[in-house]
Amino acid sequence: MPLKVTLVQAALRWQDPAGNRTAFDATLGTIATGTTDLVVLPEMFTTGFAIDGSVPAEPSAGPTLEWLRGWAGRLDAAVTGSVATLEGGRRYNRLWFVAPDGSARHYDKRHLFRMTGEHEHFAPGSAGLVVSFRGWRIAPLVCYDLRFPVWSRRRPDYDYDLLLYVANWPARRAFAWRQLLIARAIENQSYVAGVNRTGADGKGIDYDGESALHDFLGAPLAALGHDAAVTTVVLDEAALAAFRERFPAHLDADRFELLSMERGA
């Protein structure tokens, strides 16, 4: 069955969780119930990329998770995005995937952006996540994860139809953002969505947006440009399955654990 995916590209208010939720209330309020299956928000959409603890991380069952549950139920769609989250005394850049029935699963960002010290303030995640939703397998990742193809490689124990990245990806590295999204789609024979923010953050870093959705050949299905925008794309499961059947390159993919063992022998 088709999957309707809505990309929400927006400017974020610096370190203002309540203000950002209110702003997204207005944006999500323009989406009619039943017109989408999945709404994708940017990385750290309640604060911007504020990693130094100036704004306390939310508890795991905090106000933003409840807010996500409210919108998932109202839209009859899954809603996803990442939030600074505190659990067990450790801070995580945690992506929540919330279904319309209120059930929530999470993925903790694995690759922490050391160039700004994210690894000094957050703990890395240790496991990937694949969510089964409305007949689709969806693998959510966060920003810097995009640079690491081994982590996101489609494989028997981590198989998916849609790979998605939520991000705060600066304008000065926009070329890499565009190319890597295409590469992940081609090499994994998967739909790939990337949702980035726009505007400038509290540290004066500019973000160009350029959220996009690519098909399994790397061809663009949506490109949002530099301004705040909302768009919905319908993904074709039958076309994806037919292409994988016709061109099963995944059957020749390297087994990285085997290569590691051979090098160490």
C-alpha positions in Angstrom: 0.0 0.0 0.0 1.2 3.6 -0.5 2.7 5.6 2.3 2.0 9.4 2.5 5.0 11.2 4.1 4.9 14.8 5.1 8.1 16.8 5.5 7.9 19.8 7.8 10.8 22.2 7.3 10.8 25.2 9.7 12.9 27.8 11.5 13.4 26.9 15.2 13.3 29.2 18.2 16.5 29.0 20.2 16.1 27.1 23.5 12.4 27.7 23.6 10.6 24.4 23.9 7.1 25.8 24.6 7.5 28.4 21.9 8.5 25.8 19.3 5.7 23.5 20.2 3.3 26.4 19.8 4.8 27.3 16.4 4.5 23.7 15.2 0.9 23.7 16.5 0.1 26.3 13.9 2.0 24.4 11.1 0.5 21.0 11.9 -2.9 22.6 12.1 -2.8 23.1 8.4 -2.6 19.4 7.8 -6.0 17.8 7.4 -6.7 14.6 9.4 -6.2 11.5 7.3 -4.2 13.2 4.5 -0.9 11.8 5.6 0.6 8.7 7.3 3.8 10.1 8.7 4.9 13.6 9.7 8.6 14.2 10.0 10.0 17.2 12.1 13.6 18.3 12.3 16.3 17.2 14.8 15.9 18.8 18.3 12.8 20.6 17.0 12.0 22.1 20.4 15.3 23.9 21.1 17.5 24.0 18.1 20.9 22.3 18.3 21.4 23.5 21.9 23.7 20.8 23.3 25.4 22.4 26.3 22.6 21.9 28.8 21.5 25.5 28.9 18.0 24.2 28.6 17.5 21.1 30.7 16.8 17.8 28.8 13.3 16.6 29.2 12.5 13.4 31.1 11.6 10.4 28.9 7.9 10.9 29.5 8.1 14.7 29.2 5.9 17.4 27.7 7.1 17.0 24.1 6.4 13.3 24.0 2.8 14.0 25.2 2.6 16.8 22.6 3.7 14.3 19.9 1.0 11.8 21.1 -1.6 14.5 20.9 -0.7 15.4 17.3 -0.4 11.7 16.2 -3.9 11.0 17.4 -5.3 14.2 15.9 -3.8 13.6 12.5 -4.2 9.8 12.5 -0.6 9.7 11.5 2.8 8.8 13.0 4.8 11.9 14.1 8.6 11.8 14.5 11.4 14.2 15.4 14.2 14.3 18.0 14.4 15.9 21.5 17.1 16.3 24.1 16.0 13.6 26.6 17.3 12.7 30.1 17.1 9.1 31.2 19.1 7.2 33.9 21.2 10.3 34.5 22.4 10.5 30.9 21.3 12.9 28.1 20.4 11.6 24.7 19.5 13.2 21.4 16.4 11.0 21.2 14.2 10.6 18.2 10.6 9.6 19.0 8.4 7.7 16.6 4.9 8.1 17.9 1.9 6.2 16.4 -1.7 7.4 16.3 -2.6 5.0 19.1 -0.1 6.8 21.4 2.5 4.0 21.3 6.1 5.4 21.1 9.4 3.9 20.1 12.7 5.7 20.2 16.2 5.8 18.6 19.1 7.5 20.3 21.5 9.3 18.0 24.5 7.0 17.5 27.1 9.4 16.0 27.5 12.6 18.1 28.9 15.6 16.3 32.3 16.0 18.0 33.2 19.2 16.1 30.7 21.1 18.4 31.3 18.9 21.4 28.0 17.0 21.2 29.8 13.9 22.4 30.8 15.7 25.6 27.1 16.5 26.6 25.2 13.5 25.2 25.5 9.7 25.4 25.5 7.8 22.1 22.9 5.3 21.2 23.8 1.7 20.8 21.2 0.2 18.6 19.3 0.9 15.4 15.5 0.9 15.1 13.2 -0.3 12.4 9.5 0.5 12.9 6.8 -1.5 11.2 4.0 1.0 10.4 1.0 0.6 8.0 2.8 -2.1 6.0 6.1 -0.2 5.8 9.4 -0.8 7.5 10.9 2.6 8.5 14.4 3.2 9.9 14.8 6.6 11.5 18.3 8.2 12.1 19.6 11.6 13.2 21.7 14.2 11.3 25.4 13.2 11.6 24.5 9.5 11.2 24.1 10.4 7.5 27.9 10.4 7.1 28.3 6.8 8.2 27.1 4.3 5.6 28.0 1.2 7.5 25.6 2.1 10.4 22.7 2.7 8.0 23.4 -0.1 5.6 20.3 -2.2 4.8 20.9 -5.8 5.8 18.9 -8.9 6.8 18.7 -7.8 10.5 18.1 -4.2 9.7 15.9 -4.1 6.6 13.7 -1.2 5.7 11.7 0.5 2.9 12.2 4.0 4.1 15.3 5.5 5.6 14.8 8.9 7.2 17.1 11.5 8.7 16.0 14.4 10.9 18.7 17.1 11.0 20.1 20.5 12.0 22.5 20.5 9.1 24.3 23.8 8.6 24.2 25.7 5.3 28.0 25.6 4.9 27.9 21.9 4.5 24.7 21.8 2.4 26.5 20.2 -0.6 27.4 17.1 1.5 23.8 16.9 2.8 22.4 16.8 -0.7 24.9 14.2 -2.0 24.8 11.9 1.0 21.0 11.6 0.9 21.2 10.5 -2.7 24.0 8.1 -2.0 22.1 6.4 0.9 19.1 6.0 -1.4 21.1 4.4 -4.2 23.3 2.1 -2.1 20.4 0.8 0.0 17.8 0.7 -2.8 15.4 2.5 -0.5 13.3 5.6 -0.3 15.3 8.2 1.8 13.8 11.3 3.4 15.9 14.1 5.1 14.2 16.9 7.1 16.4 19.9 8.0 15.7 23.2 9.7 16.0 26.7 8.2 17.0 30.1 9.7 19.8 30.9 12.1 20.3 29.5 15.6 21.4 31.2 18.8 25.1 30.7 17.9 24.7 32.5 14.6 24.9 29.3 12.5 22.8 29.4 9.3 20.6 26.6 8.0 19.5 26.3 4.4 16.8 23.7 4.8 17.0 21.7 1.5 14.9 18.9 3.0 14.3 16.3 0.4 12.8 12.9 -0.4 14.5 10.5 -2.9 13.3 7.3 -4.5 15.3 4.1 -4.5 17.2 5.2 -7.6 18.2 8.5 -5.9 15.8 10.5 -8.0 14.2 13.5 -6.2 10.5 13.2 -5.3 10.5 16.4 -3.2 13.0 19.3 -2.7 11.9 22.0 -0.2 14.4 24.8 -0.9 15.5 27.2 1.7 12.3 28.5 3.3 9.9 27.1 5.8 7.7 24.6 3.9 5.4 21.6 4.3 5.0 19.0 1.5 3.5 15.5 1.3 4.8 12.8 -1.0 3.1 9.5 -1.7 5.6 6.5 -1.8 4.8 3.5 -4.0 5.6 0.2 -2.3 4.9 -1.9 -5.4 7.5 0.1 -7.4 10.1 -0.4 -4.7 9.5 -4.1 -4.5 9.6 -4.5 -8.3 12.9 -2.6 -8.6 14.5 -4.7 -5.8 13.3 -7.9 -7.6 14.6 -6.7 -10.9 17.9 -5.4 -9.7 18.8 -7.3 -6.5 22.2 -5.7 -5.8 21.7 -6.2 -2.1 22.3 -9.9 -2.5 26.0 -9.0 -3.4 26.5 -6.6 -0.4 29.6 -7.1 1.7 29.2 -8.7 5.1 31.3 -6.3 7.2 31.6 -8.7 10.1 33.1 -11.3 7.8 35.6 -8.9 6.3 36.7 -7.8 9.8 37.3 -11.5 10.8 39.3 -12.1 7.6 41.5 -9.1 8.2 42.2 -10.2 11.7 43.0 -13.8 10.8 
